[in-house]
Amino acid sequence: MRAFRFKFILLLTCLPFAGIGQILRVAVAANAQFVAGKLAQAFKKQSGIEAQLIVSSSGKLTTQIEQGAPFDVFLSADMKYPQELHEKKLTTAVPKIYAYGTLVIWSKTNLVFGKDLNGLKNSAIKKIAIANPKLAPYGTAAEAAMQKTNKFTTLKPKLVYGESIAQVNQYLITGAVDVAFIAKSVVLDPAQKGVGRWTEVDSKLYEPIAQGVVVLKASKNLAAANRLYQFLFSAQAKQIFKAYGYR
């Protein structure tokens, strides 16, 4: 009886460390790179499993997955791309929304913007960066907002396209552009807080940015991948998403 009890206690003691040494490859849409880093830290502390992030545009990551890239989990910036992967039978289940993103206009200067984009007509603004709408959902949202306010034609000569939100962010930080359409999660990252001025774009000007996650069938560590998937919907993860401006 004592031996059985000793083994039982030993098993319970080892459980929290069961994930140590495991590494997951997580494909992450560029808008979520900062919040994903915070989530990865919290997940590793809880499980011992390391989440290695591969950041790019949702469209580019989807192509890589279709071509056999060895990813375990995919956090997209929309539902369209993970749904496409599901229809091609590359995921373990239908995509699920992990958060809703928010589009903002950001500048390193103290330029004033309005939610209706009127501030973008300022002659001091020469270049405006947006993510490529063909690859990045936040680029689609930015273009939709300009179209809906009848400003796309006027602003088109100023537009500079980045492959992803990460590249758009780089354009702004380096001074290559004056203004950028970017994810709220980027401007709320501690490294960016207090830099310049940003304004939320009126949410009525673009479709809700529902961001989906899927576990990929090609994963060689499905148990750990599913564990991360479940963590993304935990109370702890929800608080982290909220801190980065996601709904």
VEXDREN-2710 file (C-alpha; in Angstrom, 1 decimal):
% VEXDREN-2710
k/r/px/py/pz
1/MET/0.0/0.0/0.0
2/ARG/2.8/2.4/0.9
3/ALA/4.6/1.7/-2.4
4/PHE/1.4/2.4/-4.4
5/ARG/1.0/5.7/-2.5
6/PHE/4.6/6.7/-3.2
7/LYS/4.2/6.0/-6.9
8/PHE/1.0/8.0/-7.0
9/ILE/2.5/11.0/-5.3
10/LEU/5.6/10.8/-7.6
11/LEU/3.4/10.8/-10.7
12/LEU/1.5/13.9/-9.5
13/THR/4.8/15.7/-8.7
14/CYS/6.0/15.0/-12.3
15/LEU/2.9/16.1/-14.1
16/PRO/3.7/19.9/-14.3
17/PHE/7.0/19.2/-15.9
18/ALA/5.7/16.7/-18.5
19/GLY/6.1/19.3/-21.3
20/ILE/9.7/20.3/-20.6
21/GLY/11.8/20.0/-23.6
22/GLN/8.9/20.0/-26.1
23/ILE/8.9/22.7/-28.8
24/LEU/5.9/23.7/-30.9
25/ARG/6.2/25.6/-34.2
26/VAL/3.5/28.2/-34.2
27/ALA/2.7/30.2/-37.4
28/VAL/1.5/33.7/-36.3
29/ALA/-0.1/36.5/-38.3
30/ALA/2.1/39.6/-38.0
31/ASN/-0.5/41.6/-36.1
32/ALA/-0.4/39.1/-33.3
33/GLN/3.3/38.8/-33.0
34/PHE/3.6/40.8/-29.7
35/VAL/0.6/39.3/-27.9
36/ALA/1.7/35.8/-29.1
37/GLY/5.1/36.4/-27.5
38/LYS/3.4/37.2/-24.2
39/LEU/1.1/34.2/-24.6
40/ALA/4.0/31.9/-25.3
41/GLN/5.8/33.0/-22.1
42/ALA/2.7/32.3/-20.0
43/PHE/2.1/29.0/-21.7
44/LYS/5.7/27.8/-21.2
45/LYS/5.5/28.8/-17.5
46/GLN/2.3/26.8/-17.1
47/SER/3.2/23.7/-19.2
48/GLY/6.9/23.7/-19.8
49/ILE/6.3/23.6/-23.5
50/GLU/8.0/26.2/-25.7
51/ALA/6.1/27.8/-28.5
52/GLN/8.5/28.9/-31.3
53/LEU/6.8/31.7/-33.3
54/ILE/7.1/32.1/-37.1
55/VAL/5.7/35.5/-38.0
56/SER/4.5/36.6/-41.4
57/SER/1.3/37.6/-43.3
58/SER/-1.7/35.2/-43.0
59/GLY/-1.7/34.7/-46.7
60/LYS/2.0/33.8/-46.9
61/LEU/1.8/31.5/-43.9
62/THR/-1.2/29.7/-45.5
63/THR/0.8/29.1/-48.7
64/GLN/3.7/27.7/-46.6
65/ILE/1.3/25.3/-44.8
66/GLU/-0.2/24.1/-48.0
67/GLN/3.4/23.4/-49.3
68/GLY/4.1/21.3/-46.2
69/ALA/5.8/23.7/-43.8
70/PRO/6.2/21.9/-40.4
71/PHE/3.9/24.0/-38.3
72/ASP/1.8/22.7/-35.4
73/VAL/-0.6/25.6/-34.8
74/PHE/-1.7/28.5/-37.0
75/LEU/-3.0/31.8/-35.6
76/SER/-4.4/33.8/-38.5
77/ALA/-5.5/37.4/-38.8
78/ASP/-8.9/36.3/-40.2
79/MET/-11.1/33.2/-40.6
80/LYS/-10.8/33.0/-44.4
81/TYR/-7.3/31.5/-44.5
82/PRO/-7.7/28.9/-41.7
83/GLN/-11.1/27.9/-43.3
84/GLU/-9.3/27.3/-46.6
85/LEU/-6.9/25.0/-44.8
86/HIS/-9.7/23.2/-43.2
87/GLU/-11.5/22.7/-46.5
88/LYS/-8.3/21.2/-47.8
89/LYS/-8.3/18.8/-44.8
90/LEU/-5.1/20.2/-43.4
91/THR/-6.5/21.0/-39.9
92/THR/-7.8/18.8/-37.1
93/ALA/-11.0/20.8/-36.7
94/VAL/-12.9/23.8/-38.0
95/PRO/-11.2/27.1/-37.2
96/LYS/-12.3/28.9/-34.0
97/ILE/-12.2/32.7/-33.3
98/TYR/-9.6/33.4/-30.6
99/ALA/-10.0/37.3/-30.8
100/TYR/-11.3/40.2/-32.7
101/GLY/-8.7/42.8/-33.9
102/THR/-8.9/46.6/-34.1
103/LEU/-7.5/48.8/-36.8
104/VAL/-5.8/52.0/-35.9
105/ILE/-4.0/54.9/-37.7
106/TRP/-0.5/55.6/-36.2
107/SER/2.1/58.2/-36.6
108/LYS/5.4/58.9/-34.8
109/THR/4.5/62.7/-35.0
110/ASN/1.7/64.4/-33.2
111/LEU/-0.5/64.6/-36.3
112/VAL/-4.2/64.5/-35.3
113/PHE/-6.5/62.0/-37.0
114/GLY/-10.2/61.4/-36.9
115/LYS/-12.0/58.1/-36.8
116/ASP/-13.4/59.1/-40.2
117/LEU/-9.9/59.4/-41.7
118/ASN/-10.2/63.1/-42.5
119/GLY/-6.8/63.8/-41.0
120/LEU/-5.1/61.8/-43.7
121/LYS/-5.8/64.6/-46.2
122/ASN/-3.3/66.7/-44.4
123/SER/-0.6/67.9/-46.9
124/ALA/2.1/67.1/-44.4
125/ILE/1.4/63.4/-44.9
126/LYS/3.3/62.2/-47.9
127/LYS/3.3/58.5/-47.4
128/ILE/0.8/56.1/-45.8
129/ALA/1.7/52.4/-45.2
130/ILE/-0.9/49.6/-45.2
131/ALA/-0.4/45.9/-45.4
132/ASN/-1.0/44.2/-48.7
133/PRO/-4.8/43.4/-48.9
134/LYS/-4.1/40.3/-50.9
135/LEU/-2.1/38.8/-48.1
136/ALA/-3.1/40.6/-44.9
137/PRO/-6.6/41.1/-43.5
138/TYR/-5.6/44.3/-41.8
139/GLY/-4.7/45.7/-45.2
140/THR/-8.1/44.6/-46.5
141/ALA/-9.7/46.5/-43.5
142/ALA/-7.7/49.6/-44.2
143/GLU/-8.6/49.7/-47.9
144/ALA/-12.3/49.1/-47.0
145/ALA/-12.2/52.1/-44.6
146/MET/-10.8/54.3/-47.3
147/GLN/-13.3/53.1/-49.8
148/LYS/-16.2/53.6/-47.4
149/THR/-15.2/57.2/-46.6
150/ASN/-14.7/58.0/-50.3
151/LYS/-11.0/58.7/-49.7
152/PHE/-9.3/55.8/-51.5
153/THR/-8.9/57.6/-54.8
154/THR/-7.5/60.7/-53.1
155/LEU/-5.1/58.8/-50.8
156/LYS/-4.0/56.1/-53.3
157/PRO/-0.9/58.1/-54.6
158/LYS/0.3/58.2/-51.0
159/LEU/0.0/54.5/-50.2
160/VAL/3.0/52.3/-49.6
161/TYR/2.2/48.5/-49.3
162/GLY/4.0/46.2/-46.9
163/GLU/3.9/42.4/-47.0
164/SER/2.5/42.3/-43.5
165/ILE/1.7/44.4/-40.4
166/ALA/5.3/43.7/-39.3
167/GLN/6.7/45.4/-42.4
168/VAL/4.2/48.3/-42.1
169/ASN/5.4/48.7/-38.5
170/GLN/9.0/48.8/-39.7
171/TYR/8.2/51.4/-42.4
172/LEU/6.8/53.7/-39.7
173/ILE/9.5/53.1/-37.1
174/THR/12.3/53.8/-39.6
175/GLY/10.6/56.9/-40.9
176/ALA/10.0/55.6/-44.4
177/VAL/6.4/56.6/-44.1
178/ASP/4.5/59.3/-42.2
179/VAL/1.5/57.3/-41.2
180/ALA/0.5/53.6/-41.0
181/PHE/-2.7/51.6/-40.8
182/ILE/-1.8/49.1/-38.2
183/ALA/-3.2/46.7/-35.5
184/LYS/-4.0/48.1/-32.1
185/SER/-2.0/45.3/-30.6
186/VAL/1.1/46.8/-32.1
187/VAL/0.7/50.2/-30.6
188/LEU/-0.1/48.7/-27.2
189/ASP/3.0/46.6/-27.0
190/PRO/5.2/47.9/-24.2
191/ALA/8.1/48.6/-26.6
192/GLN/5.8/51.0/-28.7
193/LYS/3.8/52.6/-25.9
194/GLY/4.1/56.4/-25.9
195/VAL/5.5/56.5/-29.4
196/GLY/3.7/59.2/-31.4
197/ARG/-0.1/59.3/-31.7
198/TRP/-2.7/56.8/-32.7
199/THR/-6.4/56.8/-33.3
200/GLU/-8.8/53.9/-33.7
201/VAL/-10.5/53.7/-37.1
202/ASP/-14.3/53.7/-36.8
203/SER/-15.2/50.0/-36.6
204/LYS/-18.2/50.7/-38.8
205/LEU/-15.9/51.4/-41.7
206/TYR/-14.6/47.8/-42.0
207/GLU/-15.8/44.2/-41.5
208/PRO/-15.0/42.8/-38.0
209/ILE/-11.5/41.3/-37.9
210/ALA/-12.3/37.9/-36.6
211/GLN/-9.1/36.0/-36.1
212/GLY/-9.1/32.2/-36.2
213/VAL/-6.8/29.5/-34.9
214/VAL/-6.4/25.9/-36.1
215/VAL/-4.3/22.9/-35.1
216/LEU/-2.6/21.4/-38.2
217/LYS/-2.9/17.7/-39.0
218/ALA/0.8/17.7/-40.0
219/SER/1.8/18.4/-36.4
220/LYS/4.2/15.8/-35.0
221/ASN/3.1/16.7/-31.5
222/LEU/-0.6/16.9/-31.5
223/ALA/-1.0/16.5/-27.8
224/ALA/1.1/19.6/-27.1
225/ALA/-0.5/21.5/-30.0
226/ASN/-4.0/20.8/-28.6
227/ARG/-2.8/21.9/-25.1
228/LEU/-1.7/25.3/-26.6
229/TYR/-5.0/25.5/-28.5
230/GLN/-6.9/25.1/-25.2
231/PHE/-4.7/27.6/-23.4
232/LEU/-5.6/30.3/-26.0
233/PHE/-9.2/30.2/-24.7
234/SER/-8.4/30.2/-21.1
235/ALA/-9.1/33.1/-18.7
236/GLN/-5.4/33.9/-18.5
237/ALA/-5.1/34.1/-22.2
238/LYS/-8.2/36.3/-22.5
239/GLN/-6.7/38.8/-20.1
240/ILE/-3.5/38.9/-22.2
241/PHE/-5.5/39.5/-25.4
242/LYS/-7.4/42.2/-23.7
243/ALA/-4.2/44.0/-22.6
244/TYR/-3.2/44.2/-26.3
245/GLY/-6.4/45.7/-27.4
246/TYR/-8.2/42.6/-28.7
247/ARG/-11.8/41.9/-28.1
END
